[in-house]
């Protein structure tokens, strides 16, 4: 990165600017941090914001790859594996690293870290009690409102006491470092346990029943966790689950105007649709019920209901798609437990369990081999679930079946359509539908179906071309609107390469029609204009998809 000189453009000012640049770089290399005093770098060097952002990112990366007691404190983002309070101050690291002293605590060892924070096993020197001490080490600056919100929510977490909740004993600031002191739980978390594969159904039900009881206790005390996930469920020496990490909790009987609408809070694979859409006011205890369903799904199948390499794809699936029933991914999942899981994962909060307590009660029924309380779902709801679970196949059915019906009716009412031409068109539509069914089944079953979307694109362009070529009487120009529609629809995959693949396939299909079916008196410039229009449409759609992917990558970096 090359810094831009001041606007004056004078050599003297540029030399001064360059000298200050080297001062910052020398300090960063020698000290390994940006603060050498109580004055923040942003105040020292207001004209070097890009450089300071870059150095801040390098420092965060260094802390992740070589964990050590934090050199400074910043804010936590609203996304991430480790959550904690934001900080508006940047104090120097003056606590005694040699003796591992941090206020009233003695740091024993680091037991966890994430992109935003680090956790130590520590001893309270006066009480001689062992605690888990979390400190935030991000370099970002936070506002006073964000710090105020953190302390309000941290105190709410400290006010609850439940055998399945990790208690918070202390929250405060020491020398500019904001921290939480909580119960030290010796053992793994649920995410670690799931690394070895899914759990037995009864064990999964037992764990989630206890977590649901803990969630209900929080809800009765006006707290929504908002980030329930396996890594936030600790398992003690007896295998008892304990909920932790209230960094994103919402106190819903107080003013929540500080969480703005449009802010996405949580972890994509486990957040509810209302969280994924950024509707802060819609987050409620039923949002935690959805997260509990996502945890149960992973315990039963070994994977969350939706998880892709890019957070954008995961969020879109949370908002629009239906999860594959657990019994399709793993044999032996009890039908009642599957119904419980899918009920928690309903898009509409009103269709979920009315409370975490009701969920826990039904899980207790499953463990005791008693009937559950869920009513049977009607056929329309099952149909809508299928449509959201397999939208690619449903969209083809919606297009192909009516088209085949219209063509058949037209054939019956007309006397000048050859039977051979009609049969070829109907065969093309039937093959199109069968290929769609096969591709959907492959997409459902294959572990990493990277080529399946390409198959959809090529099949759509091929069978649309065949249907037009053999089924349309002159003129066919009105049917050529299909190619632009296919290109636009390919953008729904949110992959630039698929947009260009569909554009190329459409151009090949149009060339075929140009040679076989286009009217001979068509003006010579029209085909060229149409081809240019297809390329332009493809470029526009690809550009928009690329912009979305850039925003998604930015979102992923901020969540890390």
N, C-alpha and C positions, 0 to 999 in steps of 0.2 A: 504494500500500500504506500503510495507516495503522498505526503501531506501537501496541501495546497498552501502557497504563501499568502500573506495578508493581501487585502485588496489594494493597498497603496502601491504595491509593486516595486517599491524601492529596494535597492540592494542591502542597505543597512537594516531595514526592517526584516528582510528575508533572512539575513545572517543571524539576527536576534532570534527569530522564529526557529531557525535550524538549531541554534545553540540550546534553546529551551527543549526542543525535541530530544536532543541527545541527553539532556539532564534527566528527562523522564525515563528514557531507555536505560541509561546507566543505573538509575535507582532501581528499576525493575530487575535488571540482571543481578545487581549486587545484593539487594535485600530480598528478592523473591516476592515482593509485594509493592503496592502502589502508595501506601501511606507511610510517611515518615514523621508525621505530626498530626495534630488534631484537625488540621485544615485538609479538606478532601481534595483529591486531584482535580476534580471538576472546578473547584474554586481557584486552585493554583494555576491551572492551564485551561481557561474557558474557551480558548480558540483551538483546542486539540480534542474535540469530542470523539471523532472517529478513532483516533489513536488510542484514547483511553478505553473506549469500548472494546477495541481489539485486544489490548493488554488485559482487560478484565476477563475476556473469554479465555485467553491463554492461561491466566492464573487459575480460573475455575477448572480448566482441563488438567493443569498440573496437580491440583488438589485431589482430583478424582483418581488420577493414575498413580499418585504417590501420597496416600492419605497420611495426614499428620494433624496435630491440634491446629485449629483454624487460626489463620493470621488476621482475619477480619470478619466482619459480619455484614450481611446485606439482606435483601428481602427474599422471601420464598415466592415462587410463582404459583399460580393456581392449579398447576398440573405437576405431577411428578411422583416418583417412587418415595421420596422422602419429603415430608411437609413440615413446615414450621413457621414461626412468626417472622414477619418482615421487620426490618430495622431501618431507621432513618439516620442512625449515627454510625460513624466509622472510627472507633477508638483504636488505639494501638494495642498490640498484643503484649500486655505487660504482666499477665498472670504467669506464675512461676512454672515454666515448662520443665525445669530440672527436677523439681519436687512434685510436678504434676498437680499443682494446686490451682483451683479455680473457685475463688470465693470460699464458701464453707465446705467445698467438696474437694476430694483428692481423686484425680483421674487414675483409674487402674489400667484399663485397656480399652482400645476401640473395638466395638462389637458390631458396628454397622455404619454404612455410609450410603449416600445417594447423591444425585446431582445437586440437591439443595441443602443437605445437612449431613451431620455426622453425629453418631451416638456412641457414648462411652459408658462402660461400667464404672461407677464411681462410688466412693464412700463418703457419707456425711460425717465429717470429722467429730462433731459433737455427739451426735446420736449413735455413731458407729453402725449405721444402717447402710445397706447396699442399695443403690438406685441405678436406674438407667437415665443418663443425662444427655439430652439432645441439644445441640447447638447449631445455629444456622450459619452457613459460610458463603452464601451467594454474595456477589459483589454489587448487586443491583441496589439502587436507592429506593426507599419506600416512603410513602407519605405518612403524615401523622394519623390520618384517618385509618390507614391500613394497620398501623401499629395498635391503635385503639381497638379496632375490630378484633385483632388477634388476642389481646389481653381479655377482652370481654368473653370471647369464645373459650379461651384457655381456662378462665375461672369457672365457666359453666362446666367444662370437663372435670375440673378439680372438685366440683360440688357433688358429683355423682359417685355412688359406691355400690358395686355389684360384683359378685364372684366371677363373672365372665367379662369384666371390663378392667383394663389396666388403669389403676388409679393414678392421678396426677397429684403430687404432693407440694410442688413448688414451681413457681413461674416468676421470672424476673430478668434482670439485666445486671451483668457484672462487667465493668470496664468496656461498655459499648457492645457486649455480646449478649444477645437475648437467648434464654435457655428455658428448658422444661426439665423438671425432675419427676420421674414416674417410677412405678414398680419395676423392679428388675425381674424378668421372667426367664428362667434358665431353660432353654429348649429351642426348637426350631419354630418357624412359622408355617402356616398351612401351604404356602407356595413352595417351600422346600420339600414338604411331604409329598406334594403332587408331582414333583420332578420324577418320582419313581413310577408314576402312572395313576390312573383313577382309583378311587377307594371302593370298598364294598358298599353296596347300597345302604345297608343298615348303619354302617359307620358314618357314611355321609349324612344320613338323616339325623343321627345323634349329634354330630358336630353342628350342623346347621340349626337344629332345634335350640341348642344352647346359645348360639350366636343370635338367633331370632329373639330369644328371651332378653338378651342383653340389649338388642336394638329397641325392643318394646319398652324397656326400662328407660332408655335415653329419650324415646318419644314422649313418655309420660312426664319427663322432666324438660320438655320443650326443646330437645336437641335432636337435629337430624345430622347424621354422621357425614353423608355425601361422598365418602370415599371408602366404602366397604369393599374389600378385595382380599384374596388369600394372603398377600404379604402383610396385611394389617391385622391378621388373626394369628396371635401367638399360641403355641401349644406348650403347656407347662409339663413338668416331669410326669404328671399323672395323665397326660393327654387331654386335659381340659382346655378348651379354646378360650382365649381372652382377647377382646377387641381393644385395639390401640390406635394411636395416631388420629388426634382430633384437630389436626391443622386446618382441615377444610370444613369443620362442623359449623352448622348454622343454628343459631338460637332463634326459633321461629315465633317466639312471643315478644320479640323486640323488633325495633326498626331495622330492617335489612336493606336500607337504601344504599348502603356502602357496597353491596354486591350488585353491580350494574347489570341491567338486562343486556344480553349479548355476550357476557362473560361465561365461558365454558369452564365449569369447575368439576374436577373428578378425573378418573382414569378411563380412557375411551372404552376398553373392553368390558368394563363393569358399570358404567354410568347409565342412567335411565334416559329414555328419549327426551324428556323435558330438560334434563341437564345438557344433553348433546345439542339441543336447539338453542341453548343459552337463555332459556326462560327462567330467570332467577326466581321470579315470583311464583312460578308453578312448582318449585321444588318443595316436597312435603315428605312426611314419613313414608308415603307410598313409593317415593324414589329409593329409599333404602330397601323396601321390599323387592324392588326390581333387582338391586345389586345382590341381595340375598339369593334370588333366583339364578343370577349369573354365577355366583359362587357354587351353588348346588349343581348347576350344569357342568362346571369344570370338575367337580368332585366325581360326577357320574361318568363323564366322557374323557377326561384328561385334557380338555381344551375349553376355553370360554366360548360362549355362543357366537361371538363375532370377534375376530382378531386378524388384522392384516398387517403387512409390513409398514404401510403408511397410515397414520392416524385418521386422515381424511376418509379413506375407504372404510375404516372401522366405524367412524361416526355416521357415515351415510348408511351403513348396514344397520346400525342401532336405530336410526330414524325410519328406515324404509323396509327392511327385510325381516323375515321371520326365521328364527333359528331352526336348524334341522332337528327333528325329534331325537332325543338322546338314544332311544332304542334302535335307531338306524345306524348310530355310530358305535354302539356297544350292545351286544346281546346280554340279556339277563337283567335289564333295567325294569323294575316293577312298574306296571302301568299306572298305578296310583301315584308313585313318586314322579313319574314323567308328567302326569297331569299337574301335580303341584308345581313342578319346575316351570312348565310352560305358562301356567297361570300367573306366576310371579313376573314372567317376562312379557306380559301383554303390553302393547304400545299405549293403550288407553289406561291411565291409572285407575279408572273406575272399574275396570275388568280384573284388576289384580285382587289379591287378598285385601280385605278392608283394613288390616293391621298386621304388624309383625306377630302379635299374640295369636291371631287366627291361623297364621302360617305355622307357628310353633305347635299349636294344638293338632293340626292335621299331620304334622311330622310325628307327633307322639302317637297318633292313631296308626300310622304306617309301622312304626317300631313295634307297637302292641298287636299288629295284624288285625286292626279294627277298620271298619269302613270310614272313609274320609267324608268331609262335609261338602265337597265341591259338587255343584249340580252338573248334569250332563250338558255338553255344548251342542247347540243346534247346527243344522247342516249349513246355514248361511255363514255362520262364524267359522266353521271348518273350511268352507270354500274361500273365504277372504284370507284366512291364514295361508292356505295353499298358494293363493295368488301372490301374496307378499313373499312367500318362501321361494317361489320359482317364477319370478317376474319375466325372465327371458322367454320361457316356454309359454306362459300365459299371453304375453304380448303377441307372439306368433299365432297362437290359436285365435285371438281376437281379430287378427288381420286375415288369416287364411280361411277360416271357416265361413265368415260372411262373404268373402270373395268367391269361394267355391259355390256357395248357395246362389249368389247372383248369377254366376256363369251358368249354373245348371238351369235356373229358371229361364234365363235368356235363351238357352239352347232349346228348351221345350216350347217356347213361344215363337221361335224363328224357324224358318224352313230353308234358309240359304246357308246354314253352317254345316260344314262337312263333319261327319261323325268322327273321322280320323283326327281332325284338328281339335275337336272337343275332347276326345279321349286323351290326346297328348297333354293338353292343358290341365285336365283333372289329374292326370298322373303326376305332372310336375308339382302341383299343389300338394298331392298326397305324399310324394317323396320329401317335399319341403317340411311338412309336418312331422314325418317320421324321423328325419334327420334332426329336427329340433328336439324331439323326445330323447333321441340317443345322446345328443350333446348335453341336454339337461341332466341326464343320468350320470354322464361322465363328470360333469361339473360338480354334482353332489358327492361323488364317490372318490374321485382322484385326489390324492393328497395335495399336489401342487399343480393344478390344471392351468399352467401358463399359456398353453396353446389353444385352450378351449374358446376363449373370446375371439381368437383369429378364425377358428372354425365357424363360429356364428357369422362373422362378417362375410367370409367367402361363400357360405351357404346361402345367405340372404341375397347377395348380389347375383349369384348363379341362378337360383330358382326364380327370382323376380325376372331376370332377363329371359329365361326359358318360357315363363308364363306369358310375357308380353309378345315374344317372337312368334309363338305358335297359337296364341289365343286371340290376338287383337286383329280386327279387320281395319283396313285403312280408313282414316289416318290413326296413327298410334301416338301422336305428339302429346295428347292429354295424359297418357299414362307415364310419360317420362318424368313427371313430378316425383315418381317413386325414388329415383336416384338421389336427389337432394334430401328427401326424407330419410333415406338410409344413412346418408353421411351425417346428418344432424343427430340421428338416433345413436350412431356409433360414439358420439361424444359422451353418452351416458356411462360409458365404461371409464371415463376420465383417464384415458391413456392416449397420448399423442400418436403413438405408432399405429393404434387401431383406427384412428381417424384417417390417417394417410393410407392405410391398407384398404379401408372401405372406399376412399376416393379413387384409388387406383383400380379397384375391382369394378367400380361404377363406370369408369372410363373405358375399361375393356368391354364391359357389357354393352355400353352405348355404341362402341365401334362395331360390335357384332350386329346390333340392331341396324346400324347404318348400312351395313353390307347386305342384310337379308330382308329387312322389313320396312325401311323408311321409304316414303313416297318418292318416286324418281323426280317429280317436279318440285321437290323441296329446294328453296334457294340455297345456293352453294355456301353462303356465309353462315347460315343457321347452325349447322353442326359445329362449326368452329366456335361460334358464340356460346353454344350450349356447353361444349367441353370446357371453355374458359370459365363459364359460370360454375361448373362443378369444381374446378380447381380453386376458384375464389372461395366458394362455400367451405371446401375442405380446409383451406388456409385459415379462414375466420374461426371455424370450430376448433381447429388445432391450437390456434393462438389463445383462445379462451380457456381451453383445457390446460394449456401450459401455464397460464396465469394462476389458475386454481391450484395446480401442482406446486408452484412456487410458494403460494400462501400456505399450502399444507406442509411443505418442508420447513418453512419458518415456524409454523405452529409446532412441528415435531421438535425442532431445536429448543424452543422455549419450554417444551414439556419435559425435556431431558434433564 
